[in-house]
């Protein structure tokens, strides 16, 4: 869909550095994800481009769409319907999609979340609780891609487990009443082995699962641990219990989408492959606060590590709190978690560090100390060994820089 400057007079005008380009942002502002993507776009425009941003225009039916008669130079959108795709395709403008609902539209540039990395984060978080039963919840819809579920199921199967997917037997677009939806999901939940870890496609559906569990007297997280595939600050915080969620690098997606659109507005072709952005981390809340391990000493040790790893504890500190020998502790950790107590302490410290790197107000030195490392150098070495990049490089992947 890239349009060359010589073929489009409006693009020729952009060669004048004093002329402002008009860019439409067809991304919802109701969600935390959408607002952060838009913030990333605005950050790029502020630093590198003279753009006037048309934010979240809607038609008479409140659908995201380009206004009639709007004369612009480019579009960044979350394309969520065939009608929207056809309108944007007919516009002849450079377009960047920040979602992958339509996987087969090769003429549209894409900047999207790395689904394999999201699945890996989810599985690491849930398996670290000792869980071995997994499920994926995504009712049929045209609002999200099937790739998220496929990636999670593949990760679960590669780890040697079964992923139970919600398959209610109707197609996307069919209207299902609230009561019928509750009945279908309740039956599905009753069919799952317990305890089970459920990855919901997004925060909205994670909240729905939590509500249905409450109505069905299913304990969360003791019987069903719930992880949202993306984060919405309001829904995750006000759910009962509060929801753990994958924190995507939404601001970075917006920034890179703007960067790509700028190049296409200058005549660059549509990339042949999507640009993928790794998610940030798992924001852990009460909905996954479970340890599905039948050894009380191991559970006690893991609880101690979760609560105190950031204080710089060692294995000797665990042994002073837990009535078990060092040898037995080592054997049991290897059996349940496939890692040693020392490795679990380091993992917990790095997980905290990775989360804190998402806080702009904290320096890397402050993050290192708050995560239980004695200095920045030790933190940097451990971080690079675990994640293949420095803390500073990781932080750059999160924000619009």
Secondary structure, DSSP 4 states (H G I P E B T S, - for coil): ----GGG-HHHHGGGSTTSPEEEEEE--SSSHHHHHHHHHHHHHHHHH--EEEEES-B-TTS-B-PPTT---SEEEE---SHHHHHHHHHHTSEEEESS-SSTT-TTSEEEEE-HHHHHHHHHHHHHTTT---EEEE--S-SSS-THHHHHHHHHHHHTT--EEE---S--TT----HHHHHHHHHHHHHHS-SSEEEEESSHHHHHHHHHHHHHTT--TTTTEEEEESS--HHHHHHSSSPPEEEE--HHHHHHHHHHHHHHHHTTPPPPSS-EEE---EEE--GGG-----S-HHHHHHHHHHHHHGGGT--HHHHHHHSSS-HHHHHHHHHHHHSS-HHHHHHHHHHHHHHHHTT-TTS-HHHHHHHTT-SSHHHHHHHHHHHHSS-HHHHHHHHS--
